[in-house]
Amino acid sequence: MDAELVALLEALHREGREFDAGQPDRLSRRRNLEPETAALLALLVEALAPQHLLELGTSNGYSTIWLADAARRIGASLVSVEIERQRVEQARANLVRAGLSDQVQLRCADAAEVLAQSQDAQWQFVFLDAERPAYVGYWPQLMRVLAPGGLLVVDNVISHADELQGFRALVSGQDGVREALAPTGAGALLVLRS
């Protein structure tokens, strides 16, 4: 990652934290990924070299930039999904600033709809950072669209452990998956499909 992109990501993270501090409503916050978790995502993408990546929860594009930069280096495609139009436009502008707008297909859509419309085993890498109460409902579709050998990364499993208890139980009870918890940032659950 070049110095210019590093500087942009540092600025976006700083701006995001400052913005969030002034927002009493959680849903109004950007809730950007922590830099150490973003770096882990990028490293996983480069190491595993998936060809088709899906991000559920774009926000203003902070994590999208990390994923897009890694995807560019390995020649992969990235689709990022955000339900709020204003956030999609923020992400689009930030991707232009990062020089990565051609690397990402941004979709303003509901994550459940995108999963339902995806083909079986379409995605080799899925990053899930959306509204946590919906994750239990996403689970059957996530298993259907995640390719064998594919990796699902779920954010906030330590910071919001209570909210994700039901989802974690589904993952633990699923045949054909292995999981590991990376205690970085808010906690990233890594789910590998056999």
Beta strands, then each sheet from edge to edge (+ up, - down):
strand 1: 52-56
strand 2: 77-82
strand 3: 104-108
strand 4: 123-128
strand 5: 146-154
strand 6: 177-182
strand 7: 188-193
sheet 1: 3+ 2+ 1+ 4+ 5+ 7- 6+
end
